[in-house]
Amino acid sequence: MLPLIIGVVVVVLVLAIVVSIYNGLVRKRLRVDEAWAQIEVQLKRRWDLIPNLVNSVKGYMEHEQDTLTRVTNARASAVAAGAQGTAAQAQAENALTGTLRSLFSVMENYPQLKANENVMKLQEELTTTENQIAFSRQHFNATVRDYNEGIGTFPAMILAGMFGFSRRDFFDAPAEADQVPEVRLR
């Protein structure tokens, strides 16, 4: 009788450990999904601000249509990249950040833009959004790191493989993309 009781206790203990590990992995995966959703909210906010900024400066920047077109195209690419995964999204967002920097740089040559209250407000909102994207990206990468550690450590790695948990990609940005576009209105 004692071996039966010991056997039942061992089975229950192993089952409890398996359930605990599985639930922990599910919680970590959900945190990654939540962190990605926070990034998407900030990216959508940026995508919504860009057409307003482009339309606001279009009349002033008649000779800079190429710059405005590149910003518009980069925005469209960033919006479309969402369905292609984290790596494609990060690359498209980095390209969008670069075109915004070039737009802000060109805008420096137009004093009347510096005095336009609507343009100044849009630039401020865009800069704030860029900061929020950076913070959201940091949070996302931290949750991805925790999740990837969770599925890569023993004994969770055994269960992760059995239940289809797979590594997630970081939202990588090159070092120069970590800098928020600088807005200098003189």
Sequence and secondary structure as in RCSB ss.txt:
>XXXX:A:sequence
MLPLIIGVVVVVLVLAIVVSIYNGLVRKRLRVDEAWAQIEVQLKRRWDLIPNLVNSVKGYMEHEQDTLTRVTNAR
ASAVAAGAQGTAAQAQAENALTGTLRSLFSVMENYPQLKANENVMKLQEELTTTENQIAFSRQHFNATVRDYNEG
IGTFPAMILAGMFGFSRRDFFDAPAEADQVPEVRLR
>XXXX:A:secstr
 HHHHHHHHHHHHHHHHHHHHHHHHHHHHHHHHHHHHHHHHHHHHHHHHHHHHHHHHHTT GGGHHHHHHHHHHH
HHHHHHGGG HHHHHHHHHHHHHHHHHHHHHHTT HHHHT HHHHHHHHHHHHHHHHHHHHHHHHHHHHHHHHHH
HHSTTHHHHHHHTT          GGGGS       
